[in-house]
């Protein structure tokens, strides 16, 4: 979502709503889902029931119709992430399985053979404090899945049928346990289609196919999993899949029973054990959870979710000492093993313990760190925000509103505002009582009932919220804000599809309900912001247009359409919509900023700057306006002006990640590389999954001569290249990363093949670029594949006929290829020198070729070579030739 110069961040630059409500104590958290924006702006989208269509804003903080829908959408993402891990992956049933290594060895754990999926489990004995030193990652955590998958992926082309099934199961089980890894699901599906027919028809093959279907969310697979478990009650893996099927149906207790059954059949099923333990913990069965998790801790000491869950149990049961040690064990894990959510969960629990102990300052520090580690940890946000309400002016607002009410100025809207103040002051009961009194005073007001539902919804009292919204619809069946809130409620319950279906059904009941269409569009737009799915933006555009066709006066909806169009790279239609708005007599907002965005996207930079300056004249302290203006001046080439604007934006709002990014771009262009590095690091820290940030951090690091910085640059390139290899759109925008990483790999013999592969990827994502063809030609020359090297140089010349180096290198390869075509070599060197007379080796080659038939030309070429390369490899020979010429 980060622009290149002149782009549009995210969808219109509007942040999403962070936080995942409903994670018990913040302990059971997803471990590998994309980071999303934090929750500090969540109030911007809260809205109230009476404000379905707000007027255009001056401050850019727009109240949207599907208020907190994104926060609950994250529950859908996180709902399946509460459980993780799975045991060894043999294809035999437990009774048929034979082990090649012993599971219990008193001293050193058994060595792991290269073809094993995971290291053998060797339970350890806790010390007197109940602690065990951290072991390597197992399949009780996502890091173990990565390791196990990596071991098989490294020899994927030579896998046996059985090992192929193992890898498919690893992909599928990992996807089931960690839904933030769609690549695993995709890989499993692709491998399944290529499975040997005999293996595909085997019991193991059918089970692998079922696992993939469950991972893909196939509804029919749930019934198939249930049937398989009934047919094979002694198959541990079948019971394990049954657990997942039950979870997909929302049946947590039967899922717990299934995982326990799988564990009883095969004690090495780490995933089943972890899931059972966490489900028991969620159900409040602490003794059962402790037994399961303590045993798992002996097999997988250091697994973040296991240690966090045990720490929570210990803290709840009064054993603060061990709880603290378990938390410290989690926080001491290597960064690549400790995900942001797991770290955040540990910090949140420690903060709660410190608050209990009266260590408020330390607790606040932990909460801030927890939020930085995982901005979606709504419990940490709530716990911290409660401490900052004293800096707000809700008391004064409440005093004014209550004075009006006491003076007889009463209305549903005033009652709703009073309730909002109470709620902001953490007086939820008073907020509810205020609204209940208003409902009695204004019994025909659907607005009050909807506002009452909003309070219940924010308290996650879904049943009460539903009753309130239903009451609002009983008062007015066509009251669209309540229908939108009902959809929001479904989203909060992680029923996104049902929410969309509900709105579509409401649309059928009220075909003229433009706001319903806007609600569907808003929901799809929010989903797109969190998932990055472009097709959702296309749907949002369609629904906005349908709504505007019904009611062209929905001005805010038209502005929202503009942001969607800009995100879809449709700047011309966006500009047309803005011009339509500007011409309307009922549109009173200043669209200068939006005009600037559209003009900048169209590379009409001078006009864009004019619009931004007009917007800044009215709101000189608006950090978003300053950031966009700074980016426009950067694109214009005025680096000093860009730096001034961006620095001011950073001072006003240090949390604007794009500001750090553009400051990095500016300072990089100014060759202030250390400053650029710091800005890009800040951007990456705020959004670790933004690969544009990682790419430019790599560029800045690579610009220095420091060896450590070059190594760090390589790491950043690795991060980007790995993702770009799986994402065509990302590869198209950051294709250069393959060339830069490939160049680095050229320096090490062991990485030559990696360089060749990277140049091949660059050709795919940027087929018109001559550079990767030229570089791959050089690498093939080094590896002795002369014919392919020549072919690559020919392709480079085809794409860039002015590339002198390609002619020169091709000539050098032809000179070594037997039999030598001297005429071809001479022609290539002549072509090279026509384009660049400083190609030294071609001068030497022509000197050697022409010394017998054209001594004057030969002398000229040798003299030029010695001048260009006085210490070159051929300099002594050239000097000898000159003496004879």
Buried (B, 14 or more C-beta within 10 A) or exposed (E): BBBEBBBBBBBBBBBBBBBBBBBBBBBBBBBBBBBBBBBBBBBBBBBBBBBBBBEBEEEBEBBBBBBBBBBBBBBBBBBBBBBBBBBBBBBEBBEEEEEEBEBEEEEEBBEBEEBBBBBBBBBBEEEEEBBBEBBBBBBBBBBBBBBBBEBBBEEEEEBEBBBBBBBBBBBBBBBBBBBBBEBBBBBBBEBBEEBEEEBBEBBBBEBBBBBBBBBBBBEEBBEBBBBBBEEBEEBBBBBBBBBBBBBBBEBBEBBBBBBBBBBEBBBBBBBBBBBBBBBBBBEEBBEBBBBBBBBBBBBBBBBBBBBBBBBBBBBEEEBBEBBBBBBBBBBEBEEEBBBBBBBBBBBBBBBBBBBEEEBEEBBBBBBBBBBBBBBBBBBBBBBBBEEEEEEEEBEEBBEEBBEBBEEEEBBBBBBBBBBBBBBBBBBBEBBBEBBBBBBEEBEEBBBBBBBBBBBBBBBEBBEBBBBBBBBBBEBBEEBBBBBBBBBBBBBBBBBBEBBBEBBBEBBEEBEEBBBBBBBBBBBBBBBBBBBBEEEBBBBBBBBBBBBBEBBBEBBBBBBBBBBBBBBBEBBEBBBBBBEBBBEEEEBEBBBBBBBBBBBBBBEBBEBBBBBBBBBBEEBEEBBBBBBBBBBBBBBBEBBEBBBBBBBBBBEBBEBBBBBBBBBBBBBBBBEBBEBBBBBBBBBBEBBBBBBBBBBBBBBBBBBBEEEEBBEBBBEBBBBBBEBBBEBEEBBEBBBBBBBBBBBBBBEEEEBBEBBBBBBBBBBBBBEEBBBBBBBBBBBBBBBEBBEBBBBBBBBBBEBBEEBBBBBBBBBBBBBEBEEEEEEBBBBBBEBBBEBBEEBBBBBBBBBBBBBEEEEEBBBBBBBBBBEBBEEBEBBEBBBEBBEEB
